[in-house]
Amino acid sequence: MTELAPREKLAITGAESLSDAELLAIFLRTGSHGIPVMILARQMLNEFGSLYRIMTANEAELSVIKGVGTAKITQLHAVAELGRRFFASQLARENVMENPQVTRHYLQSVLAHQEREVFMALFLDNQHRVLQAQKMFSGSIASVEVHPREIVREALKLNAAAVILAHNHPSGVAEPSRADRDITVKVGQACALLNIRLLDHLVIGHGEFTSFAERGWL
């Protein structure tokens, strides 16, 4: 039996039935320089290891794959941005404590591909709905300087009842450092003085995360 092309398979059996390579082939649309699109998709997965790594790769990393030029890189970046906006729109409607997966997907989409450490805060109302998601501080590839007073000041401006912190580790390893734990304590103390609850601090790696709340550190 002849194997169905990805678009035909999607139409007949649904998107969930497609492999990673088949989904990627649909986004790429066509092959290049005599390379069929399915072969190109498999080559990219072999090179990067996962769809996640492909979607967070920069232009220089993608362009080393033969057959992946500016048009395809633009398509992939557009799909990645669409995903980030989808998660952001979900986040705006959810109680983040009742559906923590939405929060994690959003933070992964925003932070995991960053080449330097970026520290974010999600400011929440008393129903744990997001008032604002804001990048607060940017640093180097190994550290970021965080000022608790700036987080508290923004929380007061938004009349936030609670805060979730998040930052990335460009190394890809989501294990918190001693400095991560120390700054979490300082932010928590600053928030507590004004009756603002610190609900969690998420460290984002490449396809992984660590939750301070789940570790019992808050």
N, C-alpha and C positions, 0 to 999 in steps of 0.2 A: 504494500500500500504506500502511495506517495505521501511523504510528510507534508503536512499543511504549512503554508507560510504563516509567519507570526500574526499578521492582521486577520487572515482567514480563521486561524485557530482562536483568536480572541473573540471574533464574531460568533463562532459556533459554541465554544466551551467557556468563555468568560476570561477576564484578565487574570484571575487568580490561578488559572491553569497554566499560565505561561512561565517558562523558566526565566532566570535573570537575563540570559543571553537573548531570549526572544523579546523580552520587554525592551532591552537596550536597542535591539535591532529596529523596533518600531520608532524609538526616539531618533535614531540615526537616519532612518528613512531609506537611505540607499548605501550601497557599497562605494568603493572608490578605486580607481586605477586597476580595474579587473578583479578586485577582491569583492566577492559577494558579501552582502550586508551581514549575514549570519556568521560568516567566518571572521569578519572585522569585529563583530560584537564579542565573539569568543576570544579573539586575540587580546582585546582590551581587558576582558575579565581575567585572563591569564596573567597579563602584565600588572594589573592593579590589585587583583585578589578579591574584589567585591564591587558591587554597584555603589556602595557607600563611598569607597575610595575614588571611584570614577567621578561621582557627582560632586565631590569636594576637591578634586584636583584643579590646579591652576592651568593657565594656558601653556606654559612651558612644559609642564608634565604631560599634558595631553598631546601636544604636538610631536612628541617623540614617536608616537604610534603611526606607522605608515598608513596613509589613507585618511588620517584625521587632520583636516585643515581648519581654516578659520570658520567656515560655515557650520561644520559639525560641532566645533568647540562652542560657538555661539548658541547652537541648539541646546547643548548639554547645560550650559550656564543658565539659559532661560528656563529649562525644566527644573533645575535646582532652585532658582529664585521662585518659581511657581510653588514648589513644595514649601519653601520658607513662608510664603504669604498664606498658603493654606493652613499651616500650623498656627500662624499668628492669628488668623481669623477664628480658628477653633478656640484658641486661648482666650480671646476676648469674650467668649460666650460661656465659658466653663467655670465651675467652682474647682479651682486647681487642686484642692485637697481631696476632692471626691474623684477626680480623674487625673492623677499625677502623670500618667503616660503622655497626655497632651502637652504638659509643661516640659517634660523631658525631650519629647520629639522636637518641640519648638527650640529649646536651648541647644540641642544637638545641631539643628539646621543652621542656627545663627553662629555658634561658637566653634564647632568642631574643625572647621576648615581654616580658622584664623592662624596666621603664622606667628603672631605674638600673643602674649597673654592679654585677655580682655576680661574685665570684671563688670558684671551686670547686676542689676537689681530689678526684681519684679515687685511693684508696689500694689498692694491689694486692699480692697475695701473690707468691711466687716463681714461680708458674705463670701470672702475669699475669691472675689472676682478681680481680674487684673484691671487696675486703673491705668497703669503705664508700665511698659518694659523698656528699660533704659540702660544703654552702655555708659557706665560711670567713669571707668578708668582704663587706660591702655598702658602696656609696659613693654618689656623685652621678651625674648623667646623663653626666658627662664623665670621672670618675676614681674609683678605689677605692684605699684604703691597704692594702697587703699586708705582713704581718709573717712573714718566713720562719721565724722560730723557732716560731711557732704551728703552721705546717704540719709542721715536723719533729717537734714535740712530739706531734701527733696521729698521725703515722706511727709513732713509737716506741710509743705507747699501743696501736696496732693490730698491732704487729709487722709492719708493711708492708715489703716488699722494694723497691717501686717506687711512683712517683707520676706521675700525669698531671694537669696544671693546665689550667684552662679559665676564661675569663671572656667576658662579652658586651660588645659595643659598641652601646649604645642607638641610635646614629645609623644602625645597619644596615650600616655599612661595616666589613668584617672585617680591614682592613689594620692590622697591629700598629704601635703608636707606639714612640718611643724609650724611653719609660717602661716599656712592656710588655717590651721586650727587656732593659732593665736589671734589672727585678725577676726576670725568668726566670734571668738569670745569678746573681743573689743567692740565689734559692731553690735552684738547682742546686748552688752551692757549699756551702750549708748542708746539703743532703742528702748530698753526696759525703763530707763529714766523718764521717758515720755509715754509710757504705756503702749508702745508699738511692739508687736510680737515678731520675733524672728523665727519663722517656721522651718526653714531649711537652708542649707548651703550645698549646692550641687557642683561637683567638679566634673568637667566634661572632657573626655578623651576621644580617641578615634574609635567610634562604635561602642564606647563604654562610658559609664559614669559612676560616681560615688555620691551617695546621699548622706550628709551628716545626721539627718534625722533618723534614717534607717540604721546608722551605726550607733545610735543612742548618744550622740555627742551634743545634742541640744535638749 
